[in-house]
């Protein structure tokens, strides 16, 4: 028997837990792409990377206090312009049509009285970490699925007939302990429990006893993991509901692994269990900003992002062999390149490869609006023979990177920079 615990409007609820004046009113958490890492002055950037969830991304932050005016308002040609998007909104704000990813300026037109607070990711990560620790004391098997979602396996811990009462008690305990509302779905199948949480919201508990009847008329887009591409693929075969999927076993099986997996997840026959902690398969950072036409400035930002990824690589002690760079330009133009090098990872090697890649792919006279940098294919996951020709030199660079990392851990990520970041 599985529980899926989902924190209601997590970022908004977290802000309310430390500021009660935000309770009961339309409010939202807004964000802008964190561009502090590109500052030429020291900002004492730190890393928050405590959580283990499959979709919990590391956060780089500084202790600089943010206000609405300082964070969201830009003065352009003498006029103030509100920038940023809604990350999470309270249910009071949603009644006015405020939605996630909506521009803050548009959201305030729909709900002028709404209070928007800047995102505080260190607060959310710390709270999520504490909630995870609390859950481990309440349920023997816990999987942190995202920053605000958890799966719990209570088989052999709670009798099936007592699961609903157990979930109600857990919900009340979390409210008492953290002043945070949660919704809980219950089912004998893991992914049906996650689906049931949507029926429980807000601040409720919903148990699915008959999976067949529960999924019969539910639209396919409601199921976690069925994206637009798969919806279109199913739609071509006139499959519109989860019940239709249950009646299409032979078709789904003909689609091999993704189809077979989806069929069993939807019908509750997947037999998937709890994953206490999944290994990270890649590390990436992306940043969005106003158009930049200066190629040197674009390269400088790539190098800064490379430093931050290097810090993460050193912290979790992996050896990535594939490097990826993507630059989004104005008007939807995108260029990307990846390179696999079977060598020992170091900051010097990583930055050299990115510099070469950017030189080959940069577009003159076009403004860059987004940069994405990623590393993957860790040698711990994929056995590879590293280059012996470069081994001695790579070993020296790796040792240097480790010494630099120790200084950054002690004094902050921007205590040491390379010349191409300045």
C-alpha positions as CSV (number, residue, x, y, z in Angstrom):
1,X,0.0,0.0,0.0
2,X,1.4,3.3,-1.1
3,X,0.9,6.9,0.1
4,X,1.8,9.9,-2.1
5,X,2.3,13.0,0.0
6,X,2.2,16.3,-1.9
7,X,2.7,19.7,-0.2
8,X,-0.1,22.1,-1.2
9,X,1.3,25.2,-3.0
10,X,4.6,24.4,-1.4
11,X,6.6,27.6,-2.0
12,X,3.5,29.7,-1.0
13,X,2.9,27.5,2.0
14,X,6.6,27.8,3.0
15,X,6.4,31.6,2.9
16,X,3.3,31.5,5.0
17,X,4.9,29.3,7.6
18,X,7.5,32.0,8.4
19,X,5.1,35.0,7.7
20,X,1.6,34.4,9.1
21,X,0.4,37.8,7.6
22,X,0.4,36.0,4.2
23,X,-2.3,33.5,5.3
24,X,-5.8,33.7,3.9
25,X,-5.0,36.3,1.3
26,X,-4.2,36.1,-2.5
27,X,-0.4,35.7,-2.6
28,X,2.2,34.2,-4.9
29,X,5.9,33.4,-5.1
30,X,7.6,34.9,-8.1
31,X,11.0,34.3,-9.6
32,X,13.5,35.6,-12.1
33,X,16.4,33.7,-13.5
34,X,19.2,34.0,-10.9
35,X,21.8,36.2,-12.6
36,X,23.8,37.0,-9.4
37,X,26.4,34.4,-10.5
38,X,27.4,36.7,-13.3
39,X,28.3,39.6,-11.1
40,X,31.9,40.8,-11.5
41,X,32.0,41.7,-7.8
42,X,32.1,39.0,-5.1
43,X,28.6,38.0,-4.0
44,X,29.6,35.0,-1.7
45,X,27.6,32.5,-3.7
46,X,26.8,29.3,-1.8
47,X,25.2,25.9,-2.8
48,X,22.1,24.3,-1.4
49,X,22.2,20.6,-2.4
50,X,20.9,18.6,0.6
51,X,17.8,16.9,-0.9
52,X,17.8,13.6,-2.6
53,X,14.7,13.8,-4.8
54,X,14.8,12.7,-8.4
55,X,13.7,16.2,-9.6
56,X,15.3,18.3,-6.8
57,X,17.8,20.6,-8.5
58,X,20.7,22.2,-6.7
59,X,20.4,25.9,-5.9
60,X,23.2,28.5,-6.0
61,X,22.4,31.5,-3.8
62,X,23.7,34.4,-1.8
63,X,22.5,35.8,1.5
64,X,21.5,39.1,-0.2
65,X,18.0,40.2,0.9
66,X,15.5,40.5,-1.9
67,X,12.5,42.8,-2.0
68,X,9.8,43.0,-4.7
69,X,11.2,46.3,-6.0
70,X,14.8,45.2,-6.1
71,X,14.1,41.8,-7.6
72,X,11.2,42.3,-10.1
73,X,11.3,45.9,-11.2
74,X,13.6,47.1,-13.9
75,X,13.9,50.7,-15.0
76,X,14.0,50.8,-18.8
77,X,14.3,54.2,-20.5
78,X,12.9,55.9,-17.4
79,X,9.9,53.6,-17.1
80,X,9.5,50.8,-14.5
81,X,8.8,47.4,-15.9
82,X,7.8,44.4,-13.8
83,X,9.8,41.3,-14.8
84,X,9.6,37.6,-13.7
85,X,7.0,34.8,-13.6
86,X,4.7,33.2,-11.0
87,X,6.4,30.2,-9.5
88,X,3.5,29.2,-7.2
89,X,0.3,30.9,-6.2
90,X,-2.1,30.3,-3.3
91,X,-5.5,28.9,-3.9
92,X,-6.9,32.4,-3.1
93,X,-5.0,33.8,-6.0
94,X,-5.9,30.9,-8.3
95,X,-9.6,31.8,-8.0
96,X,-8.7,35.0,-10.0
97,X,-7.1,33.0,-12.8
98,X,-3.4,33.3,-11.6
99,X,-1.4,30.3,-12.8
100,X,2.1,29.0,-12.6
101,X,4.6,30.4,-15.2
102,X,2.3,33.4,-15.9
103,X,4.2,36.7,-16.1
104,X,3.9,38.6,-12.8
105,X,2.6,41.7,-14.5
106,X,-0.3,39.8,-16.1
107,X,-1.1,38.1,-12.8
108,X,-1.3,41.4,-11.0
109,X,-3.7,42.7,-13.6
110,X,-6.0,39.7,-12.9
111,X,-5.6,40.1,-9.1
112,X,-4.3,43.6,-8.2
113,X,-4.5,42.9,-4.4
114,X,-2.2,39.9,-4.7
115,X,1.0,40.0,-2.6
116,X,4.0,38.7,-4.6
117,X,7.1,37.7,-2.6
118,X,10.5,36.8,-4.2
119,X,11.4,33.1,-4.2
120,X,13.6,32.0,-1.3
121,X,15.0,28.6,-2.4
122,X,17.3,28.1,0.6
123,X,14.1,28.2,2.8
124,X,12.3,25.7,0.6
125,X,15.2,23.3,0.5
126,X,15.8,23.4,4.2
127,X,12.1,22.9,4.9
128,X,11.9,20.1,2.3
129,X,14.9,18.4,4.0
130,X,13.3,18.7,7.4
131,X,10.0,17.2,6.1
132,X,11.9,14.3,4.6
133,X,13.6,13.6,7.9
134,X,10.3,13.8,9.7
135,X,8.7,11.3,7.1
136,X,11.5,8.8,7.7
137,X,10.4,8.6,11.4
138,X,6.8,8.1,10.5
139,X,7.1,5.7,7.5
140,X,9.9,3.0,7.1
141,X,10.2,3.3,3.4
142,X,10.2,6.9,1.9
143,X,11.1,8.2,-1.5
144,X,11.6,11.9,-2.1
145,X,10.3,12.3,-5.6
146,X,10.6,16.1,-5.8
147,X,11.1,19.0,-3.5
148,X,7.5,18.9,-2.4
149,X,6.5,15.3,-3.2
150,X,7.1,12.0,-1.3
151,X,6.1,8.4,-1.8
152,X,5.7,6.2,1.2
153,X,5.3,2.4,1.3
154,X,3.4,1.4,4.4
155,X,3.0,-2.3,3.5
156,X,3.4,-4.4,6.7
157,X,3.5,-1.2,8.7
158,X,-0.1,-0.2,8.6
159,X,-3.1,-2.5,7.9
160,X,-4.8,-1.8,4.6
161,X,-8.1,-0.9,6.3
162,X,-6.2,1.6,8.6
163,X,-4.4,3.5,5.8
164,X,-6.9,6.3,5.4
165,X,-6.9,7.0,9.2
166,X,-3.1,6.8,9.2
167,X,-2.9,9.4,6.3
168,X,-5.3,11.7,8.1
169,X,-3.2,11.5,11.2
170,X,0.0,12.2,9.2
171,X,-1.6,15.2,7.6
172,X,-2.5,16.6,11.0
173,X,1.0,16.0,12.4
174,X,2.6,17.8,9.5
175,X,0.4,20.8,10.0
176,X,1.3,20.8,13.7
177,X,5.0,20.3,13.2
178,X,5.6,22.6,10.2
179,X,2.4,24.6,9.7
180,X,2.4,23.2,6.2
181,X,-0.8,21.7,4.5
182,X,-0.4,18.5,2.5
183,X,-2.7,16.3,0.4
184,X,-2.3,12.5,0.4
185,X,-3.3,9.9,-2.2
186,X,-3.5,6.2,-1.3
187,X,-3.5,3.1,-3.5
188,X,-2.1,-0.4,-3.8
189,X,-0.2,0.9,-6.9
190,X,2.5,3.6,-6.7
191,X,1.5,5.8,-9.6
192,X,-2.2,5.5,-8.9
193,X,-1.5,6.9,-5.5
194,X,0.2,9.9,-7.1
195,X,-2.8,10.3,-9.4
196,X,-5.2,10.1,-6.4
197,X,-3.4,13.1,-4.7
198,X,-5.0,15.3,-7.4
199,X,-8.4,14.1,-6.2
200,X,-7.4,14.9,-2.6
201,X,-6.3,18.5,-3.1
202,X,-6.4,20.8,-1.4
203,X,-5.5,19.6,2.1
204,X,-7.3,16.3,1.8
205,X,-6.9,12.5,1.7
206,X,-8.2,10.3,-1.1
207,X,-8.0,6.5,-1.3
208,X,-8.4,4.5,-4.5
209,X,-9.9,1.1,-3.7
210,X,-11.1,0.2,-7.2
211,X,-8.4,1.2,-9.7
212,X,-10.4,0.1,-12.7
213,X,-13.4,2.3,-12.0
214,X,-11.2,5.2,-10.8
215,X,-9.3,5.5,-14.1
216,X,-12.2,4.7,-16.4
217,X,-13.2,8.2,-17.4
218,X,-10.1,10.1,-16.4
219,X,-8.4,12.0,-19.3
220,X,-5.0,10.7,-20.3
221,X,-3.3,14.1,-19.7
222,X,-4.1,13.7,-16.0
223,X,-1.7,10.8,-15.6
224,X,1.9,11.7,-14.4
225,X,4.4,11.1,-17.2
226,X,2.1,11.3,-20.2
227,X,3.5,14.4,-22.0
228,X,2.1,16.1,-25.1
229,X,3.9,13.9,-27.6
230,X,2.6,10.8,-26.0
231,X,-0.9,12.3,-25.8
232,X,-0.8,12.9,-29.5
233,X,0.4,9.4,-30.2
234,X,-2.4,8.0,-28.1
235,X,-4.9,10.4,-29.7
236,X,-4.1,9.0,-33.2
237,X,-5.5,5.7,-31.9
238,X,-8.6,7.4,-30.4
239,X,-7.4,6.8,-26.9
240,X,-8.7,9.6,-24.7
241,X,-9.1,8.2,-21.2
242,X,-7.0,6.1,-18.9
243,X,-9.8,3.5,-19.2
244,X,-9.1,3.4,-23.0
245,X,-5.4,2.6,-22.2
246,X,-6.5,-0.3,-20.0
247,X,-8.4,-1.7,-22.9
248,X,-5.4,-1.3,-25.3
249,X,-2.9,-3.7,-23.9
250,X,-1.8,-5.2,-27.3
251,X,-1.3,-1.7,-28.8
252,X,0.8,-0.5,-25.9
253,X,2.8,-3.7,-25.8
254,X,3.6,-3.1,-29.5
255,X,5.3,0.2,-28.5
256,X,7.9,-1.8,-26.5
257,X,9.3,-0.5,-23.3
258,X,7.6,3.0,-23.0
259,X,4.2,1.6,-24.0
260,X,4.5,-1.5,-21.7
261,X,5.6,0.7,-18.8
262,X,2.7,3.1,-19.3
263,X,0.2,0.3,-19.6
264,X,1.2,-1.3,-16.3
265,X,1.5,2.1,-14.4
266,X,-2.0,3.2,-15.6
267,X,-3.6,-0.2,-14.7
268,X,-1.8,-0.4,-11.4
269,X,0.0,-3.6,-12.3
270,X,3.6,-2.2,-12.5
271,X,4.8,-3.6,-9.1
272,X,7.2,-0.6,-8.8
273,X,8.5,0.0,-5.3
274,X,10.1,2.7,-3.4
275,X,13.5,4.2,-4.5
276,X,15.1,5.5,-1.4
277,X,17.7,7.6,-3.4
278,X,18.3,7.7,-7.1
279,X,21.8,8.3,-8.5
280,X,22.2,11.6,-10.3
281,X,22.8,11.0,-14.0
282,X,23.7,14.5,-15.1
283,X,24.4,18.0,-13.7
284,X,23.2,21.1,-15.5
285,X,22.6,24.8,-15.2
286,X,20.7,27.2,-17.4
287,X,20.2,30.9,-17.2
288,X,17.8,33.2,-19.1
289,X,18.5,37.0,-19.6
290,X,17.9,40.0,-21.8
291,X,19.6,39.7,-25.3
292,X,23.4,39.9,-25.2
293,X,25.2,40.6,-28.5
294,X,28.7,40.7,-27.2
295,X,30.3,37.3,-27.9
296,X,33.0,37.8,-25.2
297,X,30.3,38.4,-22.6
298,X,28.4,35.3,-23.7
299,X,31.6,33.3,-23.3
300,X,32.4,34.8,-19.9
301,X,29.0,33.7,-18.7
302,X,29.6,30.2,-20.1
303,X,32.8,30.0,-18.1
304,X,31.1,31.1,-14.9
305,X,28.4,28.4,-15.3
306,X,31.3,25.9,-15.9
307,X,32.8,26.9,-12.6
308,X,29.5,26.2,-10.8
309,X,29.1,22.8,-12.5
310,X,32.7,22.0,-11.6
311,X,31.9,22.7,-8.0
312,X,29.0,20.3,-8.1
313,X,31.0,17.6,-9.9
314,X,33.7,17.8,-7.2
315,X,31.2,17.8,-4.4
316,X,29.4,14.6,-5.4
317,X,32.7,13.0,-6.6
318,X,31.8,11.9,-10.1
319,X,33.7,11.9,-13.4
320,X,31.6,13.2,-16.3
321,X,32.8,12.4,-19.8
322,X,30.1,14.2,-21.9
323,X,29.9,18.0,-22.0
324,X,26.9,19.8,-23.5
325,X,26.4,23.4,-24.4
326,X,23.3,25.1,-25.8
327,X,22.8,28.8,-26.6
328,X,19.3,30.2,-27.3
329,X,19.3,33.3,-29.4
330,X,16.5,35.8,-30.2
331,X,13.5,34.8,-32.3
332,X,13.7,31.1,-31.4
333,X,17.1,30.4,-32.9
334,X,19.0,27.6,-31.0
335,X,22.4,26.1,-31.4
336,X,23.8,23.2,-29.4
337,X,26.8,20.9,-29.3
338,X,28.0,18.0,-27.2
339,X,31.4,16.4,-26.9
340,X,32.4,13.1,-25.2
341,X,36.0,13.0,-23.9
342,X,37.2,9.8,-22.1
343,X,39.4,11.7,-19.7
344,X,39.7,12.6,-16.0
345,X,37.5,15.6,-15.4
346,X,39.0,18.9,-14.3
347,X,37.9,22.5,-14.4
348,X,40.7,23.3,-17.0
349,X,39.6,20.5,-19.3
350,X,35.9,21.4,-19.0
351,X,36.4,25.1,-19.7
352,X,38.7,24.3,-22.6
353,X,36.2,22.1,-24.3
354,X,33.4,24.6,-23.8
355,X,35.5,27.4,-25.2
356,X,36.2,25.4,-28.3
357,X,32.5,24.4,-28.7
358,X,31.3,28.0,-28.3
359,X,33.9,29.2,-30.9
360,X,32.5,26.7,-33.4
361,X,28.8,27.4,-32.7
362,X,28.5,31.1,-31.9
363,X,26.3,33.2,-34.2
364,X,27.5,36.8,-34.9
365,X,25.0,39.7,-34.8
366,X,22.5,37.7,-32.9
367,X,21.5,38.3,-29.2
368,X,21.8,35.3,-26.9
369,X,18.9,35.0,-24.4
370,X,19.6,31.7,-22.7
371,X,22.7,29.5,-22.0
372,X,22.5,25.9,-20.8
373,X,25.5,23.8,-19.8
374,X,25.4,20.2,-18.8
375,X,27.6,17.2,-18.0
376,X,26.7,13.5,-18.0
377,X,27.9,10.0,-18.7
378,X,29.6,9.5,-15.4
379,X,32.3,6.8,-15.4
380,X,30.7,5.3,-12.3
381,X,27.5,4.6,-14.4
382,X,29.2,3.7,-17.7
383,X,32.5,1.8,-17.7
384,X,35.0,3.6,-19.9
385,X,38.7,3.4,-20.6
386,X,40.2,6.8,-19.9
387,X,42.8,8.2,-22.2
388,X,46.3,7.0,-21.1
389,X,48.0,9.6,-23.4
390,X,46.5,12.5,-21.4
391,X,46.5,10.7,-18.0
392,X,49.5,12.4,-16.3
393,X,48.5,15.9,-17.4
394,X,44.8,15.2,-16.5
395,X,45.8,13.9,-13.0
396,X,47.7,17.2,-12.3
397,X,44.7,19.3,-13.4
398,X,42.3,17.1,-11.4
399,X,44.4,17.5,-8.2
400,X,44.5,21.3,-8.8
401,X,40.7,21.3,-9.2
402,X,40.3,19.4,-5.9
403,X,42.5,21.9,-4.1
404,X,40.6,24.9,-5.6
405,X,37.3,23.1,-4.6
406,X,38.4,22.9,-1.0
407,X,39.0,26.7,-0.9
408,X,35.6,27.3,-2.5
409,X,33.9,25.1,0.1
410,X,35.4,27.2,2.8
411,X,35.2,30.7,1.4
412,X,32.4,30.6,-1.3
413,X,32.2,29.6,-4.9
414,X,33.6,32.9,-6.2
415,X,36.7,33.1,-4.0
416,X,38.7,31.9,-7.0
417,X,38.0,32.6,-10.6
418,X,39.9,32.0,-13.8
419,X,40.8,34.9,-16.1
420,X,38.2,34.1,-18.7
421,X,35.5,34.8,-16.1
422,X,36.6,38.4,-15.5
